[in-house]
Amino acid sequence: KNHRRIPPEVIYDILLSIKGNDERILEKVYDWTGTLSSRGGLVFLGYVGVRGVYVSGDGPGHQGDYLGVVSLR
């Protein structure tokens, strides 16, 4: 949890990648954050598209090939 970003940092990086026409990060994957949801799970964001950014949460033991952590700079 100590090395995971907070949701605003993830959103900021997404916006920078769109503005800079770089590779669109988190287009088909999610990034775990260190923030707890109202249900007690960790919040994750991703699948960026025309409808916005998908936000959800789940327990830290949840696994899937669509989940990852973006490295801190």
PyMOL Python script that loads the backbone (N, CA, C, O; Angstrom):
from pymol import cmd

cmd.read_pdbstr("""\
ATOM      1  N   LYS A   1       0.815  -1.192   0.000  1.00  0.00           N
ATOM      2  CA  LYS A   1       0.000   0.000   0.000  1.00  0.00           C
ATOM      3  C   LYS A   1       0.860   1.258   0.000  1.00  0.00           C
ATOM      4  O   LYS A   1       0.480   2.257  -0.611  1.00  0.00           O
ATOM      5  N   ASN A   2       1.999   1.233   0.665  1.00  0.00           N
ATOM      6  CA  ASN A   2       2.835   2.424   0.756  1.00  0.00           C
ATOM      7  C   ASN A   2       3.402   2.875  -0.581  1.00  0.00           C
ATOM      8  O   ASN A   2       3.754   4.045  -0.730  1.00  0.00           O
ATOM      9  N   HIS A   3       3.499   1.985  -1.551  1.00  0.00           N
ATOM     10  CA  HIS A   3       4.108   2.324  -2.829  1.00  0.00           C
ATOM     11  C   HIS A   3       3.085   2.511  -3.942  1.00  0.00           C
ATOM     12  O   HIS A   3       3.456   2.669  -5.105  1.00  0.00           O
ATOM     13  N   ARG A   4       1.830   2.496  -3.601  1.00  0.00           N
ATOM     14  CA  ARG A   4       0.787   2.702  -4.603  1.00  0.00           C
ATOM     15  C   ARG A   4       0.369   4.158  -4.619  1.00  0.00           C
ATOM     16  O   ARG A   4       0.357   4.830  -3.587  1.00  0.00           O
ATOM     17  N   ARG A   5       0.025   4.634  -5.805  1.00  0.00           N
ATOM     18  CA  ARG A   5      -0.384   6.031  -5.951  1.00  0.00           C
ATOM     19  C   ARG A   5      -1.804   6.226  -5.447  1.00  0.00           C
ATOM     20  O   ARG A   5      -2.528   5.263  -5.193  1.00  0.00           O
ATOM     21  N   ILE A   6      -2.188   7.490  -5.306  1.00  0.00           N
ATOM     22  CA  ILE A   6      -3.564   7.823  -4.957  1.00  0.00           C
ATOM     23  C   ILE A   6      -4.312   8.110  -6.262  1.00  0.00           C
ATOM     24  O   ILE A   6      -3.679   8.466  -7.256  1.00  0.00           O
ATOM     25  N   PRO A   7      -5.654   7.965  -6.288  1.00  0.00           N
ATOM     26  CA  PRO A   7      -6.409   8.141  -7.532  1.00  0.00           C
ATOM     27  C   PRO A   7      -6.121   9.444  -8.296  1.00  0.00           C
ATOM     28  O   PRO A   7      -6.000   9.394  -9.520  1.00  0.00           O
ATOM     29  N   PRO A   8      -6.007  10.603  -7.636  1.00  0.00           N
ATOM     30  CA  PRO A   8      -5.714  11.816  -8.417  1.00  0.00           C
ATOM     31  C   PRO A   8      -4.390  11.743  -9.185  1.00  0.00           C
ATOM     32  O   PRO A   8      -4.274  12.322 -10.265  1.00  0.00           O
ATOM     33  N   GLU A   9      -3.395  11.039  -8.642  1.00  0.00           N
ATOM     34  CA  GLU A   9      -2.129  10.878  -9.352  1.00  0.00           C
ATOM     35  C   GLU A   9      -2.310  10.025 -10.606  1.00  0.00           C
ATOM     36  O   GLU A   9      -1.708  10.306 -11.642  1.00  0.00           O
ATOM     37  N   VAL A  10      -3.132   8.993 -10.511  1.00  0.00           N
ATOM     38  CA  VAL A  10      -3.400   8.138 -11.668  1.00  0.00           C
ATOM     39  C   VAL A  10      -4.128   8.948 -12.741  1.00  0.00           C
ATOM     40  O   VAL A  10      -3.761   8.887 -13.915  1.00  0.00           O
ATOM     41  N   ILE A  11      -5.147   9.699 -12.355  1.00  0.00           N
ATOM     42  CA  ILE A  11      -5.905  10.528 -13.304  1.00  0.00           C
ATOM     43  C   ILE A  11      -4.983  11.551 -13.958  1.00  0.00           C
ATOM     44  O   ILE A  11      -5.064  11.764 -15.168  1.00  0.00           O
ATOM     45  N   TYR A  12      -4.117  12.182 -13.187  1.00  0.00           N
ATOM     46  CA  TYR A  12      -3.184  13.178 -13.717  1.00  0.00           C
ATOM     47  C   TYR A  12      -2.298  12.562 -14.798  1.00  0.00           C
ATOM     48  O   TYR A  12      -2.117  13.158 -15.860  1.00  0.00           O
ATOM     49  N   ASP A  13      -1.747  11.386 -14.542  1.00  0.00           N
ATOM     50  CA  ASP A  13      -0.903  10.722 -15.533  1.00  0.00           C
ATOM     51  C   ASP A  13      -1.689  10.344 -16.782  1.00  0.00           C
ATOM     52  O   ASP A  13      -1.165  10.433 -17.893  1.00  0.00           O
ATOM     53  N   ILE A  14      -2.935   9.924 -16.613  1.00  0.00           N
ATOM     54  CA  ILE A  14      -3.790   9.606 -17.765  1.00  0.00           C
ATOM     55  C   ILE A  14      -3.984  10.856 -18.618  1.00  0.00           C
ATOM     56  O   ILE A  14      -3.844  10.804 -19.840  1.00  0.00           O
ATOM     57  N   LEU A  15      -4.305  11.978 -17.978  1.00  0.00           N
ATOM     58  CA  LEU A  15      -4.517  13.224 -18.713  1.00  0.00           C
ATOM     59  C   LEU A  15      -3.250  13.694 -19.422  1.00  0.00           C
ATOM     60  O   LEU A  15      -3.315  14.173 -20.554  1.00  0.00           O
ATOM     61  N   LEU A  16      -2.108  13.560 -18.769  1.00  0.00           N
ATOM     62  CA  LEU A  16      -0.846  13.940 -19.414  1.00  0.00           C
ATOM     63  C   LEU A  16      -0.567  13.084 -20.645  1.00  0.00           C
ATOM     64  O   LEU A  16      -0.084  13.592 -21.657  1.00  0.00           O
ATOM     65  N   SER A  17      -0.867  11.799 -20.566  1.00  0.00           N
ATOM     66  CA  SER A  17      -0.608  10.928 -21.712  1.00  0.00           C
ATOM     67  C   SER A  17      -1.536  11.260 -22.872  1.00  0.00           C
ATOM     68  O   SER A  17      -1.133  11.142 -24.029  1.00  0.00           O
ATOM     69  N   ILE A  18      -2.765  11.670 -22.591  1.00  0.00           N
ATOM     70  CA  ILE A  18      -3.703  12.052 -23.649  1.00  0.00           C
ATOM     71  C   ILE A  18      -3.279  13.383 -24.265  1.00  0.00           C
ATOM     72  O   ILE A  18      -3.271  13.531 -25.487  1.00  0.00           O
ATOM     73  N   LYS A  19      -2.929  14.344 -23.421  1.00  0.00           N
ATOM     74  CA  LYS A  19      -2.532  15.667 -23.910  1.00  0.00           C
ATOM     75  C   LYS A  19      -1.261  15.595 -24.739  1.00  0.00           C
ATOM     76  O   LYS A  19      -1.146  16.277 -25.757  1.00  0.00           O
ATOM     77  N   GLY A  20      -0.313  14.783 -24.319  1.00  0.00           N
ATOM     78  CA  GLY A  20       0.962  14.684 -25.005  1.00  0.00           C
ATOM     79  C   GLY A  20       0.955  13.752 -26.204  1.00  0.00           C
ATOM     80  O   GLY A  20       1.988  13.575 -26.852  1.00  0.00           O
ATOM     81  N   ASN A  21      -0.193  13.148 -26.514  1.00  0.00           N
ATOM     82  CA  ASN A  21      -0.312  12.171 -27.604  1.00  0.00           C
ATOM     83  C   ASN A  21       0.664  11.018 -27.458  1.00  0.00           C
ATOM     84  O   ASN A  21       1.050  10.396 -28.448  1.00  0.00           O
ATOM     85  N   ASP A  22       1.062  10.734 -26.233  1.00  0.00           N
ATOM     86  CA  ASP A  22       1.913   9.578 -25.974  1.00  0.00           C
ATOM     87  C   ASP A  22       1.049   8.331 -26.030  1.00  0.00           C
ATOM     88  O   ASP A  22      -0.147   8.390 -26.316  1.00  0.00           O
ATOM     89  N   GLU A  23       1.681   7.209 -25.752  1.00  0.00           N
ATOM     90  CA  GLU A  23       0.913   5.973 -25.646  1.00  0.00           C
ATOM     91  C   GLU A  23      -0.129   6.157 -24.547  1.00  0.00           C
ATOM     92  O   GLU A  23       0.198   6.619 -23.454  1.00  0.00           O
ATOM     93  N   ARG A  24      -1.342   5.811 -24.820  1.00  0.00           N
ATOM     94  CA  ARG A  24      -2.421   5.978 -23.852  1.00  0.00           C
ATOM     95  C   ARG A  24      -2.287   4.922 -22.759  1.00  0.00           C
ATOM     96  O   ARG A  24      -2.472   3.728 -22.998  1.00  0.00           O
ATOM     97  N   ILE A  25      -1.961   5.391 -21.554  1.00  0.00           N
ATOM     98  CA  ILE A  25      -1.796   4.445 -20.464  1.00  0.00           C
ATOM     99  C   ILE A  25      -3.155   4.024 -19.922  1.00  0.00           C
ATOM    100  O   ILE A  25      -4.121   4.786 -19.966  1.00  0.00           O
ATOM    101  N   LEU A  26      -3.211   2.834 -19.425  1.00  0.00           N
ATOM    102  CA  LEU A  26      -4.408   2.267 -18.786  1.00  0.00           C
ATOM    103  C   LEU A  26      -5.616   2.220 -19.715  1.00  0.00           C
ATOM    104  O   LEU A  26      -6.756   2.375 -19.275  1.00  0.00           O
ATOM    105  N   GLU A  27      -5.356   2.003 -21.010  1.00  0.00           N
ATOM    106  CA  GLU A  27      -6.458   1.904 -21.954  1.00  0.00           C
ATOM    107  C   GLU A  27      -7.201   0.575 -21.818  1.00  0.00           C
ATOM    108  O   GLU A  27      -8.419   0.518 -21.988  1.00  0.00           O
ATOM    109  N   LYS A  28      -6.471  -0.476 -21.514  1.00  0.00           N
ATOM    110  CA  LYS A  28      -7.093  -1.800 -21.423  1.00  0.00           C
ATOM    111  C   LYS A  28      -6.719  -2.533 -20.151  1.00  0.00           C
ATOM    112  O   LYS A  28      -6.887  -3.749 -20.052  1.00  0.00           O
ATOM    113  N   VAL A  29      -6.214  -1.795 -19.184  1.00  0.00           N
ATOM    114  CA  VAL A  29      -5.840  -2.373 -17.893  1.00  0.00           C
ATOM    115  C   VAL A  29      -6.223  -1.402 -16.779  1.00  0.00           C
ATOM    116  O   VAL A  29      -6.645  -0.275 -17.035  1.00  0.00           O
ATOM    117  N   TYR A  30      -6.070  -1.858 -15.553  1.00  0.00           N
ATOM    118  CA  TYR A  30      -6.346  -1.050 -14.371  1.00  0.00           C
ATOM    119  C   TYR A  30      -5.074  -0.858 -13.566  1.00  0.00           C
ATOM    120  O   TYR A  30      -4.129  -1.638 -13.686  1.00  0.00           O
ATOM    121  N   ASP A  31      -5.053   0.170 -12.753  1.00  0.00           N
ATOM    122  CA  ASP A  31      -3.945   0.424 -11.829  1.00  0.00           C
ATOM    123  C   ASP A  31      -4.508   0.417 -10.419  1.00  0.00           C
ATOM    124  O   ASP A  31      -5.439   1.159 -10.106  1.00  0.00           O
ATOM    125  N   TRP A  32      -3.936  -0.427  -9.572  1.00  0.00           N
ATOM    126  CA  TRP A  32      -4.320  -0.422  -8.162  1.00  0.00           C
ATOM    127  C   TRP A  32      -3.857   0.876  -7.531  1.00  0.00           C
ATOM    128  O   TRP A  32      -2.817   1.413  -7.912  1.00  0.00           O
ATOM    129  N   THR A  33      -4.612   1.384  -6.573  1.00  0.00           N
ATOM    130  CA  THR A  33      -4.162   2.524  -5.779  1.00  0.00           C
ATOM    131  C   THR A  33      -4.078   2.078  -4.322  1.00  0.00           C
ATOM    132  O   THR A  33      -4.481   0.965  -3.983  1.00  0.00           O
ATOM    133  N   GLY A  34      -3.559   2.940  -3.475  1.00  0.00           N
ATOM    134  CA  GLY A  34      -3.471   2.637  -2.054  1.00  0.00           C
ATOM    135  C   GLY A  34      -4.661   3.161  -1.273  1.00  0.00           C
ATOM    136  O   GLY A  34      -4.659   3.127  -0.043  1.00  0.00           O
ATOM    137  N   THR A  35      -5.678   3.646  -1.973  1.00  0.00           N
ATOM    138  CA  THR A  35      -6.855   4.233  -1.345  1.00  0.00           C
ATOM    139  C   THR A  35      -7.915   3.171  -1.095  1.00  0.00           C
ATOM    140  O   THR A  35      -8.163   2.326  -1.955  1.00  0.00           O
ATOM    141  N   LEU A  36      -8.538   3.207   0.071  1.00  0.00           N
ATOM    142  CA  LEU A  36      -9.606   2.260   0.396  1.00  0.00           C
ATOM    143  C   LEU A  36     -10.953   2.773  -0.094  1.00  0.00           C
ATOM    144  O   LEU A  36     -11.262   3.958   0.032  1.00  0.00           O
ATOM    145  N   SER A  37     -11.752   1.867  -0.655  1.00  0.00           N
ATOM    146  CA  SER A  37     -13.112   2.211  -1.075  1.00  0.00           C
ATOM    147  C   SER A  37     -14.028   2.235   0.144  1.00  0.00           C
ATOM    148  O   SER A  37     -13.621   1.860   1.243  1.00  0.00           O
ATOM    149  N   SER A  38     -15.250   2.674  -0.057  1.00  0.00           N
ATOM    150  CA  SER A  38     -16.218   2.709   1.041  1.00  0.00           C
ATOM    151  C   SER A  38     -16.547   1.306   1.552  1.00  0.00           C
ATOM    152  O   SER A  38     -17.027   1.157   2.676  1.00  0.00           O
ATOM    153  N   ARG A  39     -16.296   0.281   0.740  1.00  0.00           N
ATOM    154  CA  ARG A  39     -16.529  -1.108   1.144  1.00  0.00           C
ATOM    155  C   ARG A  39     -15.305  -1.737   1.776  1.00  0.00           C
ATOM    156  O   ARG A  39     -15.360  -2.883   2.224  1.00  0.00           O
ATOM    157  N   GLY A  40     -14.184  -0.998   1.819  1.00  0.00           N
ATOM    158  CA  GLY A  40     -12.983  -1.513   2.450  1.00  0.00           C
ATOM    159  C   GLY A  40     -11.972  -2.134   1.516  1.00  0.00           C
ATOM    160  O   GLY A  40     -10.896  -2.535   1.958  1.00  0.00           O
ATOM    161  N   GLY A  41     -12.291  -2.227   0.217  1.00  0.00           N
ATOM    162  CA  GLY A  41     -11.332  -2.764  -0.747  1.00  0.00           C
ATOM    163  C   GLY A  41     -10.430  -1.666  -1.280  1.00  0.00           C
ATOM    164  O   GLY A  41     -10.662  -0.482  -1.035  1.00  0.00           O
ATOM    165  N   LEU A  42      -9.398  -2.070  -2.011  1.00  0.00           N
ATOM    166  CA  LEU A  42      -8.521  -1.088  -2.639  1.00  0.00           C
ATOM    167  C   LEU A  42      -9.151  -0.591  -3.938  1.00  0.00           C
ATOM    168  O   LEU A  42      -9.711  -1.375  -4.704  1.00  0.00           O
ATOM    169  N   VAL A  43      -9.056   0.705  -4.177  1.00  0.00           N
ATOM    170  CA  VAL A  43      -9.616   1.313  -5.382  1.00  0.00           C
ATOM    171  C   VAL A  43      -8.677   1.051  -6.551  1.00  0.00           C
ATOM    172  O   VAL A  43      -7.458   1.136  -6.409  1.00  0.00           O
ATOM    173  N   PHE A  44      -9.264   0.724  -7.732  1.00  0.00           N
ATOM    174  CA  PHE A  44      -8.459   0.655  -8.946  1.00  0.00           C
ATOM    175  C   PHE A  44      -9.150   1.432 -10.049  1.00  0.00           C
ATOM    176  O   PHE A  44     -10.377   1.524 -10.084  1.00  0.00           O
ATOM    177  N   LEU A  45      -8.347   1.993 -10.955  1.00  0.00           N
ATOM    178  CA  LEU A  45      -8.829   2.829 -12.048  1.00  0.00           C
ATOM    179  C   LEU A  45      -8.238   2.336 -13.351  1.00  0.00           C
ATOM    180  O   LEU A  45      -7.141   1.778 -13.370  1.00  0.00           O
ATOM    181  N   GLY A  46      -8.965   2.539 -14.447  1.00  0.00           N
ATOM    182  CA  GLY A  46      -8.431   2.160 -15.745  1.00  0.00           C
ATOM    183  C   GLY A  46      -9.484   2.053 -16.804  1.00  0.00           C
ATOM    184  O   GLY A  46     -10.555   2.650 -16.701  1.00  0.00           O
ATOM    185  N   TYR A  47      -9.176   1.287 -17.826  1.00  0.00           N
ATOM    186  CA  TYR A  47     -10.021   1.133 -19.011  1.00  0.00           C
ATOM    187  C   TYR A  47     -10.518   2.488 -19.493  1.00  0.00           C
ATOM    188  O   TYR A  47     -11.718   2.734 -19.608  1.00  0.00           O
ATOM    189  N   VAL A  48      -9.547   3.361 -19.770  1.00  0.00           N
ATOM    190  CA  VAL A  48      -9.820   4.730 -20.205  1.00  0.00           C
ATOM    191  C   VAL A  48     -10.381   4.702 -21.621  1.00  0.00           C
ATOM    192  O   VAL A  48      -9.825   4.043 -22.499  1.00  0.00           O
ATOM    193  N   GLY A  49     -11.480   5.413 -21.844  1.00  0.00           N
ATOM    194  CA  GLY A  49     -12.088   5.474 -23.163  1.00  0.00           C
ATOM    195  C   GLY A  49     -12.977   6.692 -23.303  1.00  0.00           C
ATOM    196  O   GLY A  49     -12.911   7.622 -22.499  1.00  0.00           O
ATOM    197  N   VAL A  50     -13.804   6.677 -24.323  1.00  0.00           N
ATOM    198  CA  VAL A  50     -14.667   7.828 -24.592  1.00  0.00           C
ATOM    199  C   VAL A  50     -15.675   8.071 -23.468  1.00  0.00           C
ATOM    200  O   VAL A  50     -16.197   9.177 -23.329  1.00  0.00           O
ATOM    201  N   ARG A  51     -15.944   7.061 -22.687  1.00  0.00           N
ATOM    202  CA  ARG A  51     -16.897   7.218 -21.575  1.00  0.00           C
ATOM    203  C   ARG A  51     -16.222   7.642 -20.275  1.00  0.00           C
ATOM    204  O   ARG A  51     -16.898   7.850 -19.267  1.00  0.00           O
ATOM    205  N   GLY A  52     -14.897   7.773 -20.288  1.00  0.00           N
ATOM    206  CA  GLY A  52     -14.183   8.199 -19.098  1.00  0.00           C
ATOM    207  C   GLY A  52     -13.284   7.113 -18.549  1.00  0.00           C
ATOM    208  O   GLY A  52     -12.776   6.266 -19.284  1.00  0.00           O
ATOM    209  N   VAL A  53     -13.098   7.156 -17.238  1.00  0.00           N
ATOM    210  CA  VAL A  53     -12.228   6.220 -16.535  1.00  0.00           C
ATOM    211  C   VAL A  53     -13.090   5.340 -15.638  1.00  0.00           C
ATOM    212  O   VAL A  53     -13.916   5.843 -14.875  1.00  0.00           O
ATOM    213  N   TYR A  54     -12.900   4.048 -15.727  1.00  0.00           N
ATOM    214  CA  TYR A  54     -13.633   3.113 -14.890  1.00  0.00           C
ATOM    215  C   TYR A  54     -12.982   3.074 -13.513  1.00  0.00           C
ATOM    216  O   TYR A  54     -11.763   2.937 -13.402  1.00  0.00           O
ATOM    217  N   VAL A  55     -13.782   3.193 -12.477  1.00  0.00           N
ATOM    218  CA  VAL A  55     -13.290   3.160 -11.101  1.00  0.00           C
ATOM    219  C   VAL A  55     -14.040   2.077 -10.343  1.00  0.00           C
ATOM    220  O   VAL A  55     -15.268   2.012 -10.400  1.00  0.00           O
ATOM    221  N   SER A  56     -13.311   1.232  -9.636  1.00  0.00           N
ATOM    222  CA  SER A  56     -13.937   0.187  -8.840  1.00  0.00           C
ATOM    223  C   SER A  56     -13.015  -0.134  -7.671  1.00  0.00           C
ATOM    224  O   SER A  56     -12.011   0.547  -7.460  1.00  0.00           O
ATOM    225  N   GLY A  57     -13.348  -1.147  -6.930  1.00  0.00           N
ATOM    226  CA  GLY A  57     -12.531  -1.545  -5.804  1.00  0.00           C
ATOM    227  C   GLY A  57     -12.707  -3.014  -5.501  1.00  0.00           C
ATOM    228  O   GLY A  57     -13.745  -3.605  -5.800  1.00  0.00           O
ATOM    229  N   ASP A  58     -11.687  -3.598  -4.906  1.00  0.00           N
ATOM    230  CA  ASP A  58     -11.744  -5.004  -4.529  1.00  0.00           C
ATOM    231  C   ASP A  58     -10.660  -5.266  -3.495  1.00  0.00           C
ATOM    232  O   ASP A  58      -9.798  -4.422  -3.252  1.00  0.00           O
ATOM    233  N   GLY A  59     -10.715  -6.429  -2.900  1.00  0.00           N
ATOM    234  CA  GLY A  59      -9.722  -6.793  -1.903  1.00  0.00           C
ATOM    235  C   GLY A  59      -8.339  -6.933  -2.504  1.00  0.00           C
ATOM    236  O   GLY A  59      -8.218  -7.223  -3.695  1.00  0.00           O
ATOM    237  N   PRO A  60      -7.293  -6.736  -1.717  1.00  0.00           N
ATOM    238  CA  PRO A  60      -5.935  -6.798  -2.248  1.00  0.00           C
ATOM    239  C   PRO A  60      -5.528  -8.172  -2.767  1.00  0.00           C
ATOM    240  O   PRO A  60      -4.531  -8.288  -3.480  1.00  0.00           O
ATOM    241  N   GLY A  61      -6.273  -9.205  -2.426  1.00  0.00           N
ATOM    242  CA  GLY A  61      -5.964 -10.540  -2.930  1.00  0.00           C
ATOM    243  C   GLY A  61      -6.553 -10.823  -4.292  1.00  0.00           C
ATOM    244  O   GLY A  61      -6.258 -11.860  -4.886  1.00  0.00           O
ATOM    245  N   HIS A  62      -7.388  -9.913  -4.807  1.00  0.00           N
ATOM    246  CA  HIS A  62      -8.021 -10.093  -6.118  1.00  0.00           C
ATOM    247  C   HIS A  62      -6.958 -10.101  -7.210  1.00  0.00           C
ATOM    248  O   HIS A  62      -6.047  -9.273  -7.195  1.00  0.00           O
ATOM    249  N   GLN A  63      -7.070 -11.041  -8.165  1.00  0.00           N
ATOM    250  CA  GLN A  63      -6.091 -11.153  -9.236  1.00  0.00           C
ATOM    251  C   GLN A  63      -6.771 -11.162 -10.584  1.00  0.00           C
ATOM    252  O   GLN A  63      -7.932 -11.551 -10.709  1.00  0.00           O
ATOM    253  N   GLY A  64      -6.038 -10.730 -11.591  1.00  0.00           N
ATOM    254  CA  GLY A  64      -6.510 -10.767 -12.965  1.00  0.00           C
ATOM    255  C   GLY A  64      -5.433 -10.203 -13.869  1.00  0.00           C
ATOM    256  O   GLY A  64      -4.641  -9.366 -13.435  1.00  0.00           O
ATOM    257  N   ASP A  65      -5.387 -10.647 -15.126  1.00  0.00           N
ATOM    258  CA  ASP A  65      -4.346 -10.155 -16.032  1.00  0.00           C
ATOM    259  C   ASP A  65      -4.588  -8.710 -16.450  1.00  0.00           C
ATOM    260  O   ASP A  65      -3.733  -8.111 -17.102  1.00  0.00           O
ATOM    261  N   TYR A  66      -5.723  -8.143 -16.094  1.00  0.00           N
ATOM    262  CA  TYR A  66      -6.053  -6.755 -16.404  1.00  0.00           C
ATOM    263  C   TYR A  66      -5.673  -5.806 -15.263  1.00  0.00           C
ATOM    264  O   TYR A  66      -5.850  -4.594 -15.383  1.00  0.00           O
ATOM    265  N   LEU A  67      -5.154  -6.348 -14.164  1.00  0.00           N
ATOM    266  CA  LEU A  67      -4.774  -5.531 -13.011  1.00  0.00           C
ATOM    267  C   LEU A  67      -3.258  -5.459 -12.894  1.00  0.00           C
ATOM    268  O   LEU A  67      -2.552  -6.439 -13.128  1.00  0.00           O
ATOM    269  N   GLY A  68      -2.775  -4.275 -12.526  1.00  0.00           N
ATOM    270  CA  GLY A  68      -1.343  -4.101 -12.339  1.00  0.00           C
ATOM    271  C   GLY A  68      -1.076  -2.863 -11.512  1.00  0.00           C
ATOM    272  O   GLY A  68      -1.997  -2.230 -10.997  1.00  0.00           O
ATOM    273  N   VAL A  69       0.165  -2.534 -11.395  1.00  0.00           N
ATOM    274  CA  VAL A  69       0.567  -1.332 -10.688  1.00  0.00           C
ATOM    275  C   VAL A  69       1.529  -0.579 -11.586  1.00  0.00           C
ATOM    276  O   VAL A  69       2.500  -1.156 -12.076  1.00  0.00           O
ATOM    277  N   VAL A  70       1.276   0.685 -11.804  1.00  0.00           N
ATOM    278  CA  VAL A  70       2.164   1.531 -12.589  1.00  0.00           C
ATOM    279  C   VAL A  70       3.297   1.980 -11.681  1.00  0.00           C
ATOM    280  O   VAL A  70       3.048   2.405 -10.553  1.00  0.00           O
ATOM    281  N   SER A  71       4.516   1.896 -12.143  1.00  0.00           N
ATOM    282  CA  SER A  71       5.683   2.250 -11.332  1.00  0.00           C
ATOM    283  C   SER A  71       5.683   3.717 -10.951  1.00  0.00           C
ATOM    284  O   SER A  71       5.298   4.580 -11.740  1.00  0.00           O
ATOM    285  N   LEU A  72       6.118   3.985  -9.740  1.00  0.00           N
ATOM    286  CA  LEU A  72       6.317   5.358  -9.306  1.00  0.00           C
ATOM    287  C   LEU A  72       7.528   5.935 -10.011  1.00  0.00           C
ATOM    288  O   LEU A  72       8.472   5.218 -10.341  1.00  0.00           O
ATOM    289  N   ARG A  73       7.491   7.237 -10.236  1.00  0.00           N
ATOM    290  CA  ARG A  73       8.646   7.870 -10.893  1.00  0.00           C
ATOM    291  C   ARG A  73       9.618   8.367  -9.878  1.00  0.00           C
ATOM    292  O   ARG A  73      10.653   8.929 -10.237  1.00  0.00           O
TER     293      ARG A  73
END
""", "prot")
cmd.dss("prot")
cmd.show_as("cartoon", "prot")
cmd.util.cbc("prot")
cmd.orient("prot")
